[in-house]
Amino acid sequence: MADPSVETIAAGRCLVARVSGEMDYVSEPVFRPQFKELIARSDRFIVLDLSGVSFCDSAGLSMLLGVWRQADASGAVVVLACGPGPVRRLLEMTGVNQLLRVFDTVSDAEAVFGG
């Protein structure tokens, strides 16, 4: 099981943040400040790459919605990239995919925003 982490790379107009590990109440103290820093340092489009997330529960969903709200308030745009699998299914079952745009891949998201 990988430690929770967020690695970022600038790609054109996008800031891609590769999220790894489990997104739950245990990892929340690790992820929240990193997500807050992402919003603070970006005036562009942010793609959260969730392909490395092995598990996501309600605390993880709450973090994703918090990032989306903070970004929206600051004028940035956050989208998610994750292929089919448990995280995608959770986003669909809870309706989070109706609030946040979800792409199959980072490349798909970057193409929309001129990455």
PERA-V574028 format. One record per residue. N is the residue number from 1. PHI is phi in radians with two decimals (NA if undefined). OMEGA is omega in degrees with one decimal (999 if undefined). NEAR is the number of other ideal C-beta (glycine too) atoms within 8 Angstrom. Layout:
BEGIN
N;PHI;OMEGA;NEAR / N;PHI;OMEGA;NEAR
END
This chain:
BEGIN
1;NA;-177.4;4 / 2;-1.36;174.1;8 / 3;-1.17;178.0;6 / 4;-1.12;179.5;12 / 5;-2.70;175.0;9 / 6;-2.32;177.0;12 / 7;-1.95;-177.1;7 / 8;-2.03;174.8;9 / 9;-2.59;176.2;7 / 10;-1.41;179.6;7 / 11;-2.37;-177.4;10 / 12;1.12;179.2;8 / 13;-1.50;-176.3;7 / 14;-1.84;167.8;15 / 15;-1.91;-178.8;14 / 16;-1.69;178.9;14 / 17;-2.04;179.0;12 / 18;-1.52;-177.3;11 / 19;-1.67;-179.3;14 / 20;-2.25;177.2;11 / 21;1.74;179.5;13 / 22;-1.66;176.0;12 / 23;-1.82;-178.6;16 / 24;-2.59;-176.8;11 / 25;-1.11;179.4;6 / 26;-1.27;-177.6;5 / 27;-1.53;-178.5;12 / 28;-0.93;178.7;12 / 29;-1.11;177.0;6 / 30;-1.44;-174.0;10 / 31;-1.31;-173.3;13 / 32;-0.93;-179.9;10 / 33;-1.14;178.4;8 / 34;-1.17;177.7;9 / 35;-1.17;178.5;13 / 36;-1.08;178.2;9 / 37;-1.13;176.7;8 / 38;-0.98;-178.6;14 / 39;-1.14;-177.0;13 / 40;-1.13;-174.9;6 / 41;-1.69;-175.7;6 / 42;-2.09;172.8;11 / 43;-2.02;-174.2;5 / 44;-2.31;179.3;10 / 45;-1.53;-179.7;14 / 46;-2.02;175.9;17 / 47;-1.88;174.6;19 / 48;-1.56;179.5;12 / 49;-1.51;-176.4;12 / 50;-1.68;-177.4;11 / 51;-1.11;179.2;9 / 52;-1.67;179.5;10 / 53;-1.49;-176.9;14 / 54;-1.58;-177.7;7 / 55;-2.79;177.0;9 / 56;-2.52;177.1;12 / 57;-2.05;-176.6;9 / 58;-1.08;177.0;5 / 59;-1.17;176.6;10 / 60;-1.13;176.8;15 / 61;-1.07;178.2;13 / 62;-1.06;177.9;8 / 63;-1.10;180.0;13 / 64;-1.07;178.7;13 / 65;-1.17;177.2;11 / 66;-1.12;177.6;10 / 67;-1.09;179.9;14 / 68;-1.05;-180.0;11 / 69;-1.13;179.7;8 / 70;-1.10;180.0;11 / 71;-1.10;-179.4;13 / 72;-1.03;-180.0;10 / 73;-1.15;-178.6;6 / 74;-1.68;178.9;8 / 75;1.58;177.1;5 / 76;-1.59;178.7;12 / 77;-2.10;177.5;9 / 78;-1.99;172.8;13 / 79;-2.25;-179.4;15 / 80;-1.95;172.9;14 / 81;-2.22;175.2;15 / 82;-2.78;178.9;13 / 83;-1.28;178.1;7 / 84;-1.10;179.7;5 / 85;2.62;-174.9;7 / 86;-1.06;-178.7;7 / 87;-1.17;178.5;10 / 88;-1.06;180.0;12 / 89;-1.08;178.6;9 / 90;-1.11;178.4;11 / 91;-1.07;-180.0;14 / 92;-1.27;-178.5;8 / 93;-1.12;-177.0;6 / 94;-1.61;-179.4;7 / 95;1.45;179.1;7 / 96;-1.08;178.8;11 / 97;-1.18;175.2;9 / 98;-1.46;178.8;4 / 99;-1.67;-179.0;7 / 100;-1.81;175.3;12 / 101;-1.28;-179.0;6 / 102;-2.12;178.0;10 / 103;-1.92;178.9;12 / 104;-1.21;-177.0;7 / 105;-2.39;174.8;8 / 106;-1.08;179.6;12 / 107;-1.04;177.8;7 / 108;-1.08;-180.0;10 / 109;-1.15;-179.4;17 / 110;-1.09;-179.6;14 / 111;-1.08;-179.8;7 / 112;-1.21;-174.8;8 / 113;-1.81;176.8;14 / 114;1.27;-179.8;7 / 115;-1.16;999;13
END
